[in-house]
Amino acid sequence: MRKVVIAGYIYTKHRDGNDGYAYWHCVRRHGGVCHGRVKIHEGNETFDVVIAHSHLPSFGAAKAVVATAGFNRRAREEPQT
């Protein structure tokens, strides 16, 4: 599942819009915990917060997501021995 981290908040991709934006939901969305949403313009990677979060950012979890993405990218790019 594709994820993005912005200012300590973790989002999963919801859909691509017809307006040049991709729409993302907070990972804490399930169970009605948070309705935070952001839209990211695919051309220049600018973003707008659509709905604010109902919780504080989780910098530790965000670091883990970034680290895991880096490990996975390196595993795909480097030949196995």
C-alpha positions in Angstrom: 0.0 0.0 0.0 1.4 3.4 -1.0 2.0 5.8 1.9 3.2 9.4 2.2 4.5 11.2 5.3 3.8 15.0 5.8 4.7 16.8 9.0 4.6 13.6 11.1 1.2 12.4 9.7 1.0 9.2 7.6 -1.4 9.0 4.7 -2.5 6.2 2.4 -3.6 7.0 -1.2 -7.3 7.0 -1.7 -7.7 8.0 -5.3 -6.5 10.1 -8.2 -8.8 13.0 -9.0 -9.7 14.5 -12.4 -8.2 17.8 -11.2 -4.5 16.8 -11.2 -4.5 16.0 -7.5 -4.2 12.7 -5.7 -6.3 12.4 -2.6 -4.9 10.8 0.6 -6.5 9.7 3.9 -4.9 9.5 7.4 -3.9 6.0 8.3 -5.9 6.4 11.5 -9.0 6.7 9.4 -10.4 3.3 10.2 -12.8 3.1 13.0 -13.6 6.8 12.7 -10.5 7.8 14.7 -9.4 10.5 12.3 -10.8 12.1 9.2 -7.5 13.9 8.2 -7.1 14.3 4.4 -4.7 15.9 2.1 -4.6 16.4 -1.7 -1.2 16.4 -3.4 -0.7 17.9 -6.9 1.0 15.3 -9.0 2.9 17.8 -11.2 4.8 19.8 -8.6 4.2 17.9 -5.4 2.5 20.7 -3.6 -0.2 19.8 -1.1 -3.3 21.2 0.5 -4.8 20.0 3.8 -8.5 19.2 3.0 -9.5 18.1 6.5 -7.4 18.6 9.7 -6.4 15.7 11.9 -8.0 14.9 15.3 -4.7 13.8 16.8 -1.1 14.9 17.2 1.5 13.9 14.7 3.3 10.6 15.3 7.0 11.3 14.4 8.2 7.9 15.6 5.7 6.1 13.3 6.5 8.4 10.5 10.2 7.7 10.8 9.5 4.0 10.7 7.4 4.4 7.5 10.2 6.3 5.8 12.9 3.8 7.0 10.8 0.8 5.7 10.3 2.5 2.4 14.1 3.0 2.1 14.8 -0.6 3.0 12.3 -1.9 0.4 13.6 0.5 -2.3 17.2 -0.7 -1.7 16.1 -4.4 -1.8 14.4 -3.9 -5.2 17.4 -2.0 -6.7 20.3 -4.0 -5.4 21.0 -7.5 -6.9 20.7 -10.3 -4.4 23.8 -12.3 -3.6 
